[in-house]
Amino acid sequence: MTEKLQKVLARAGKGSRREIEAMISQGRVSVDGKVAVLGDRVTGSENIRLDGHVVETQAESDIVCRVLAYHKPEGEVSTRKDPEGRPTVFDRLPRLQGARWVAVGRLDVNTSGLLLFTTDGELANRLMHPRHEIDREYAVRVFGEVNEAMLQRLRKGVMLEDGEARFDTLKYTGGEGMNLWFHVTLKEGRNREVRRLWESQGVQVSRLMRVRYGKIEMPKNLPRGGWSELALDQVNYLRKAVGLPPEQESKVDVNAPDRFKQVARIRKAVRKHNTRVKGAGTGAAPKKPAPTGSRGPKPGQRQKRKTRM
């Protein structure tokens, strides 16, 4: 059985399919010594090279589908690299070998909340496609006068610059005066759609947070900047929702006393990361390197390790 070359390379963690298609077009990929072209298909047993380096490939059946729930803070961008040097949602994710994390959709820089990542590019693509109608729920605080006629228009549909849009559900949840909280759901992920819907009624969104994706809710006690891995039943719920076969394995130990990273450790890592980013953004002087004679941590200190998965 053959697969598209870009799919095999994406599974090996060499980039998204679109990025790999660009690499193939640039002549950077070869198969059995021959420069690859778009449309090439492989079995996985070939000698595949990227920029002259051999790529270790795996069959799709050998890959364990993994999914992370990440609590995105405001101020992070949903790209791998930002030309402006802003922090990205990928900065704190656990490192992988022979795979890569793929974001399931995006949240804009001023939106916080639940963002899913997976090692299965096909799962990510299907979850993002509107034909599967996976609903997303947001908690939104708006500033301005809101009346029932406005809410009815948002439920029935209003015309935006890229077509008609509406909230599938819209529920008032609290607040007074000009600052009101609502919970809304959508079954598609158009750019800034929640904000643009409210702006069409003359009110501004002052805070926006995604709290649910399908049946996956933000894990309790997960601080901003923290992540937790979904258990096998949750992974298979997502796979079933988009017509993919169930996964048989999981990296999550359901019998462990604490399945998630300890909250204190996550908060400490978040504080350190924010301090580092803030220092870099203000031009703060870097820390002095340790003396050349230093061969390890000081007595009483633990040696720091990078999280690898």
C-alpha positions, -999 to 999 in steps of 0.1 A, spaced: 0 0 0 14 34 -9 9 68 6 15 103 -5 51 113 2 41 145 21 19 125 44 47 101 53 71 129 60 46 148 81 41 117 102 78 116 107 76 151 122 93 170 93 66 196 89 30 201 80 18 187 47 17 221 31 53 229 43 65 195 30 49 201 -4 69 233 -6 101 214 3 93 189 -25 87 217 -50 121 231 -40 139 198 -48 149 192 -12 135 157 -10 148 126 -27 134 90 -29 160 62 -36 184 88 -49 159 105 -73 146 140 -67 110 138 -56 81 156 -73 47 165 -61 24 135 -65 50 108 -56 38 79 -35 59 57 -13 55 25 7 78 36 35 105 11 27 124 35 4 154 55 12 139 90 18 162 120 23 154 156 33 182 180 26 205 150 22 196 135 56 179 101 59 144 103 73 133 75 96 98 67 87 71 47 104 39 30 93 7 47 103 -3 17 123 29 20 144 22 56 155 4 61 188 -21 89 184 -17 113 212 -36 144 221 -28 172 245 -51 198 261 -32 231 265 -44 261 285 -34 289 262 -27 323 278 -34 356 262 -3 370 244 8 337 227 5 333 190 -7 300 174 23 296 151 56 277 155 77 307 149 68 344 151 88 370 132 81 395 159 96 372 185 64 368 205 59 336 226 41 308 207 18 280 218 45 255 210 71 269 233 62 248 264 49 216 249 68 184 257 94 174 231 88 144 209 112 121 190 101 110 155 68 130 156 56 165 161 26 183 177 0 196 153 -24 223 166 -61 216 161 -71 251 148 -59 284 162 -68 309 189 -58 345 182 -32 363 203 -58 379 226 -79 347 231 -71 322 259 -84 288 268 -85 252 255 -63 244 225 -58 208 214 -26 193 199 -21 159 184 6 138 168 -19 126 142 -21 151 113 -52 134 98 -71 137 131 -62 174 133 -73 181 97 -107 163 102 -114 180 136 -109 214 119 -131 206 89 -166 222 93 -183 192 77 -178 172 110 -196 199 130 -175 197 161 -189 224 184 -166 248 203 -178 266 234 -165 300 245 -169 322 276 -171 358 264 -173 391 282 -187 420 261 -186 457 267 -216 477 256 -254 477 257 -270 444 249 -307 438 243 -329 408 234 -333 419 198 -295 418 194 -293 384 209 -320 370 185 -301 384 155 -269 366 167 -289 334 170 -306 336 137 -276 348 117 -259 380 106 -240 388 74 -202 392 78 -177 400 51 -170 363 45 -207 352 46 -235 346 71 -226 335 106 -245 328 138 -241 313 173 -256 279 176 -263 286 213 -260 319 232 -266 320 270 -262 349 295 -241 338 324 -235 369 345 -223 405 349 -239 439 353 -242 472 335 -219 474 304 -199 443 312 -218 411 306 -207 375 303 -221 350 278 -214 314 268 -216 308 230 -210 278 208 -200 275 171 -195 246 148 -169 262 126 -137 281 132 -136 311 109 -110 338 117 -121 359 148 -157 348 142 -168 352 178 -154 387 180 -167 398 146 -202 385 154 -204 407 185 -188 436 167 -215 434 141 -240 445 168 -219 474 180 -204 459 211 -168 449 218 -154 417 232 -132 425 262 -123 389 271 -126 356 252 -118 321 264 -125 287 248 -137 263 275 -147 232 254 -140 215 221 -166 189 214 -170 169 246 -134 178 257 -135 204 285 -107 224 299 -91 202 326 -98 214 361 -69 230 380 -48 233 348 -31 267 350 -25 290 321 5 277 301 0 242 314 -8 210 294 -22 176 301 -25 145 279 -59 130 271 -67 95 282 -74 68 256 -112 71 259 -110 108 252 -87 103 222 -111 77 208 -141 100 213 -123 125 190 -114 99 165 -149 84 163 -164 119 159 -145 124 126 -147 88 113 -113 75 122 -107 40 137 -101 37 175 -66 39 189 -54 8 208 -25 23 228 -20 52 251 10 69 268 -12 78 297 -10 56 328 -46 56 341 -34 39 373 -9 66 382 -19 86 413 -16 118 393 -22 115 356 -14 152 350 18 172 356 18 185 391 1 219 392 29 234 413 55 223 387 34 237 359 30 270 376 67 272 383 75 265 347 50 291 335 65 318 358 100 310 346 90 311 310 72 344 314 101 359 332 125 348 304 102 361 276 97 394 295 134 398 300 141 391 263 115 416 252 128 444 274 164 439 264 174 427 299 210 416 302 214 378 300 226 359 330 263 354 333 275 319 324 286 295 351 323 293 358 342 270 335 352 249 365 316 241 374 308 205 367 273 202 381 246 217 403 255 231 437 249 210 468 213 208 476 201 217 441 184 194 417 198 191 382 172 205 357 159 182 330 140 190 299 106 173 295 108 146 268 80 123 257 
